[in-house]
Structure formats: C-alpha cells, structure tokens
Amino acid sequence: MKKQELLKIMDENLMEKLFGFCYARTGDSQEARELCSDIVFELVNAANTEGDIENLYGFLWRIARNTYYDFANKKRRNSDIMYQGDPEEIFPLLAHEDGEENGEDDSEALLDAVYCQIAFLTKAYREVMVLFYLDGLSTAEIAVRQNTSETAIRQRLFAARRKIQSEVEEMKGISPKPVILDPIEYCIYGMGNPAWGDPRDVCTKQFSRHLVWLCRKRSITPAEAAEQLHVPAVYVEEELEALRKGANGQYGLVRRLDNGKGANGIHATGRYAINFPLFDREEVRQLRSVYMEQVPAFCRIVTDFVEAQREEYLAFPYLNRDRDWNLILWQQVHMMPSVFARCVARILAERYFAHVEEVERPFSVYGYVEDGEDFGTGCDCVEAEDDIYGCWYVENIYNKWIEGHFFCWYHLEDNQELRLALKALQGLALDSLSEAEKEYAARALECGYLYREGEMLYTKILVCSRKDRERLFHVTEGLADGCLEKCAETVAEKLSNLIRRFLPGYLLGEWRLVNDLAYEPVVLNALLESLVEKGILVPPENGIGAEGCWMTVESF
C-alpha cells in the first residue's frame, strides 16, 4: 500500500492497540497517552511522504518502537538533569560558574570541591567527616555514637582526608554537575508470579541499569561504582540497596556478598554482584546458536509428526461445528519449541547439573542487553466470568504472520464480538440479531471470530470445554517420547558448556532460565518460517483472522 493511505487504517481498533503498546511500556496512563500521541504524530508525518509499504504491521510497529525509544531517551535526559530533593542539599555540590563575577575567591570554590568529594566517600568515611568537620564532634564523641573505638575513628578521618586531598586537585576546572549516563537497555523476561515481587520494578533508571552492568562480571563496592560512574557514593549506596532488596525485600537484581570488616578494623559496606542471569549480545548469540543449529532437524521431525498425528489432532472434542486443520495446527505449533526445550532441560538436569542445587522462588528473571531485534512473538491469555458461560478463557498467539487480537490486560467482559462467537457455537440466525448485534457480527466476521453459511453464523475460532482443556496439547507432548532425543542431547552438551562459562558459579542454580533464554523466541520463529514456507501452515491474508486464537468455556 501507499504511505498516503496510512490515515485510512488509523481507526479505533488501531488506537486501542497503540495505547496498549504504550501502557505496557510506561505503566502510567498519562505517559501512555503522551507516547501514543507521539506515535500518531509520526504516522501522520509518514502519511505525508512518498513511497510504498510492503509490510504494513511491520512498518507500524517499527515506528511505534522507534518513537518509544526517543520518548524513553527524552524522559531519561530530563530525569538525569533534574534534582528532586532539598535545594539546600544540592547547592554545595554544584560549582559556582559565576564565582569570579561575584568576586568570590578560590577558597569558596575549594570548599565546594571538598564538599563534593565528601559526597563521593562511602558511608563509613562520609559520616565521620560530616560529624567531625561539619557537626563539630570530637573523635571520642563520634566513637561513642558509632559504637567503635576512637582509634578506628581517627583512622577513618586520616584515610578520608588523604582521599579528598588527592582528588580535589583533579577536580579543579571540572564542574561536578549531575552526569548523563550513556543509554543501556535490557530485555528482561520474568517467569512465575510477578505479584510475589518483580525486581524489574526497581530498575527503571539508567543509573540502576549501569550499576547492574558493573556488577555483572565481578563484584564491586559502592566506592568503586561511584568512581567509575562519577556519581556520589551516597546515591550509589542507596541505589545498590534498592536493587538488592527488589520490590519485596527478598529478591533483587543484585546481591551483597559480604558485610564484614575491612583493613584495620574499618567497617566495609560489602561488595555487590549480579543476582540473575544477564548476558551481553555476543553471549546471547552463542546461546541461541546452539538451538538454531538443530532447527533444520527439528523442523523435519515436526513436519513428519503432525502428518502422522493428523487424525488424532482432529479427534479432539472441540465444540465447533467444523474443525479446521489449519487453525488446529496454528494452535499446537507454538507449544512445540517448549517441548523441545523441556527435553533439553531433562538431559541437563540428569547429566550436567545433577549436583547443582536449583533455586526455587515464586518469580525469577533473566535477560540480555537489548540488541534491537524484535521477533514480535508472544502468547496471551485473558479470562472473564459471567452468569451465562461461567468462567471463559480466550488465548491468542502473535508473530510476524499473525496480528494479536488482544493482550494480557484486555477486558473480555466488554467484547461483544467474542460473546457472539460463544452464542454462535451451534449456529446463530442473522434475522435473530438486533441492529447493534449485526454491527458486532460484521466486525466478528472481519476479524475471524465467525464465519457465515447462508443466513447462519457459526463460530470459527476453536472452542473447547474446560474439562478438556488439560488435554488440549496432549498429542503435541508426544514429541518428547523419543522423537527429539538426539537433537536434545546435542543441544544439552553444548549448552551446558556455555552456561558454565557465562554464569557466575553462585548462579548455576539458575541454569533452567538460561535454557529458556536460549530457545525463546528464535526456535518458534524458525519453526513457523519453515512450516509457512512449506505450505503446511497458512497465515491469514491480512495478518488478522481465526488463526492462533481459541477459547475455553466452563459451561455451555
């Protein structure tokens, strides 16, 4: 289509999807509206340019993602240069740029530099300097207050003075204003119940991300992090502790390795190290390549398997009037890579990590440095409850061939098109519909929920009873009964070596998460590519249809 035709597709449905995209990334309705407006503005600008669009939805979401990156960078720059605390606390840390014009002498600038360097000291040294020089307490009084010896206090003062004297000279001519950190983005997945506590909630700032990255390969102290990032240690200490505690005080993105005594009895605040599997781009590429090497063989196995099990797939007790083989296959294929990965996990557990104690917690995270590649693959399930159908669930997958009907925050109760799909399971006469229902029916036909035969409407998306839901993927699980053993053994051997090389020893208990990262979502994407190319899977014509969407009902 021509770019000038973009305005024709900017309807309420698209706006709802764009807003969902924005809200999922901002978590704030006001910011989501602002971001959504920016995306629409960019689409309007694109509509005023020449050229053709080969992949409409790819084009739309590329603009959406690029606009989000610009939005996030702008937000970061604003937050990095704004100070939210007491002005009386920050003023002493800022150099007086107009000092000479006001007739101020070098002593005041030097004092500013000293104050700034005090902020870069770690807590043990910083408190002693403040109590002695600013509050006027004696070393004996400080020792009593901190429950330590006067000798220890004198040693801290001596060490702190030496550090400040050595670094103040280097600060001359440098304005210690807040630092703007280079952008670093992570793609972090979660597994389990995030309501227990999602540590990603406290890692939203660039400052936090940089601290996590510093902890990735070796443990660091707050002082080392402060020096590398040129951020006062007081902020580093607070941020590291927030990252350690996470959202629930039990699981964070970093861990503290010690909290003992340093040299000469001086209290040490401890070293911090990463607390979850996090990889750089090259490491992720190597992890995924282990699975990708086996993808051609995996695709051949799947092709033979689905043909051999075709009748068994069709025999599943769907509630639909007709059972469409293509719809069934789209439903089942998205589970097949996870069956492959579970075979690999079983072998890893039995042969390579049998003596490694696995970590058990309600929720865990793992991730890598964002590389800009977006596979657009996912699966969401939403549920609703009413007096007619009891509990009912709707699931859908989405990828480069299928546009998702909804996402996990969607409210089913308001979807009249899906309600019509439920009513039409045994057929629904057109002349029984009200004018409003006919409009809903037209939209349901367009998006693939219904199909029409003469003057009757029938449900097109797959529907099954809740009592049969547990058996929905039973046939597909049969792939694990020997079909994939040889491929899985090869993957497990190579993957175990990479896991031991890339993961710190204390994180080996998280090896299952690395296995998940290695196959998601590249194996599914490659499998779909192969099956579509062979004509075994047929995608919907315009990306939206009954493919990849199904329902489960409690009562019917």
Residue, then its C-alpha position, 0 to 999 in steps of 0.5 A: m500500500k501507499k504511505q498516503e493511505l496510512l490515515k485510512i487504517m488509523d481507526e479505533n481498533l488501531m488506537e486501542k492497540l497503540f495505547g496498549f503498546c504504550y501502557a505496557r511500556t510506561g505503566d502510567s496512563q498519562e505517559a501512555r497517552e503522551l507516547c501514543s500521541d507521539i506515535v500518531f504524530e509520526l504516522v501522520n508525518a509518514a502519511n505525508t511522504e512518498g513511497d510504498i509499504e510492503n509490510l504494513y504491521g511491520f512498518l507500524w510497529r517499527i515506528a511505534r518502537n522507534t518513537y518509544y525509544d526517543f520518548a524513553n531517551k527524552k524522559r531519561r535526559n530530563s530525569d538525569i538533569m533534574y534534582q528532586g530533593d532539598p535545594e539546600e542539599i544540592f547547592p554545595l555540590l554544584a560549582h559556582e560558574d559565576g564565582e569570579e563575577n561575584g568576586e568570590d575567591d578560590s577558597e569558596a570554590l575549594l570548599d565546594a570541591v571538598y564538599c563534593q568529594i565528601a559526597f563521593l566517600t562511602k558511608a563509613y568515611r562520609e559520616v565521620m567527616v560530616l560529624f567531625y568537620l561539619d557537626g563539630l564532634s570530637t573523635a571520642e564523641i563520634a566513637v561513642r555514637q558509632n559504637t567503635s573505638e576512637t582509634a578506628i575513628r581517627q583512622r577513618l578521618f586520616a584515610a578520608r582526608r588523604k582521599i579528598q586531598s588527592e582528588v580535589e586537585e583533579m577536580k579543579g576546572i571540572s564542574p561536578k554537575p549531575v552526569i548523563l549516563d550513556p543509554i543501556e537497555y535490557c530485555i528482561y523476561g520474568m517467569g512465575n508470579p510477578a505479584w510475589g515481587d518483580p525486581r524489574d520494578v526497581c530498575t527503571k533508571q539508567f543509573s540502576r541499569h549501569l550499576v547492574w552492568l558493573c556488577r555483572k562480571r565481578s563484584i564491586t563496592p559502592a566506592e568503586a561504582a561511584e568512581q567509575l560512574h562519577v556519581p556520589a557514593v551516597y546515591v550509589e549506596e542507596e541505589l545498590e540497596a534498592l536493587r538488592k532488596g527488589a520490590n519485596g525485600q527478598y529478591g533483587l537484581v543484585r546481591r551483597l556478598d559480604n558485610g564484614k570488616g575491612a583493613n584495620g578494623i574499618h567497617a566495609t559496606g560489602r561488595y555487590a554482584i549480579n543476582f540473575p542471569l544477564f548476558d551481553r549480545e555476543e553471549v546471547r548469540q552463542l546461546r541461541s546458536v546452539y538451538m538454531e543449529q538443530v532447527p533444520a532437524f527439528c523442523r523435519i521431525v515436526t513436519d513428519f509428526v503432525e502428518a502422522q498425528r493428523e487424525e488424532y489432532l482432529a479427534f479432539p472434542y472441540l465444540n465447533r461445528d467444523r474443525d479446521w486443520n489449519l487453525i488446529l495446527w496454528q494452535q499446537v505449533h507454538m507449544m512445540p519449541s517448549v517441548f523441545a526445550r523441556c527435553v533439553a532441560r531433562i538431559l541437563a538436569e540428569r547429566y550436567f547439573a545433577h549436583v547443582e542445587e536449583v533455586e526455587r522462588p515464586f518469580s525469577v528473571y533473566g535477560y540480555v542487553e537489548d540488541g534491537e531485534d524484535f521477533g514480535t512473538g508472544c502468547d496471551c491469555v485473558e479470562a472473564e466470568d459471567d452468569i451465562y458461560g461461567c468462567w471463559y478463557v480466550e488465548n491468542i498467539y502473535n508473530k510476524w504472520i499473525e496480528g494479536h487480537f488482544f493482550c494480557w490486560y484486555h477486558l473480555e467482559d466488554n467484547q461483544e464480538l467474542r460473546l457472539a462467537l460463544k452464542a454462535l457455537q451451534g449456529l446463530a440466525l442473522d434475522s435473530l440479531s438486533e441492529a447493534e448485534k449485526e454491527y458486532a457480527a460484521r466486525a466478528l466476521e472481519c476479524g475471524y471470530l465467525y464465519r457465515e453459511g447462508e443466513m447462519l453464523y457459526t463460530k470459527i475460532l476453536v472452542c473447547s470445554r474446560k474439562d478438556r482443556e488439560r488435554l488440549f496439547h496432549v498429542t503435541e507432548g508426544l514429541a518428547d517420547g523419543c522423537l527429539e532425543k538426539c537433537a536434545e542431547t546435542v543441544a544439552e552438551k553444548l549448552s551446558n558448556l556455555i552456561r558454565r562459562f557465562l554464569p557466575g558459579y553462585l548462579l548455576g542454580e539458575w541454569r533452567l532460565v538460561n535454557d529458556l533464554a536460549y530457545e525463546p523466541v528464535v526456535l518458534n520463529a524458525l519453526l513457523e518460517s519453515l512450516v509457512e514456507k512449506g505450505i503446511l501452515v497458512p497465515p491469514e491474508n491480512g495478518i488478522g483472522a481465526e488463526g492462533c486464537w481459541m477459547t475455553v468455556e466452563s459451561f455451555 
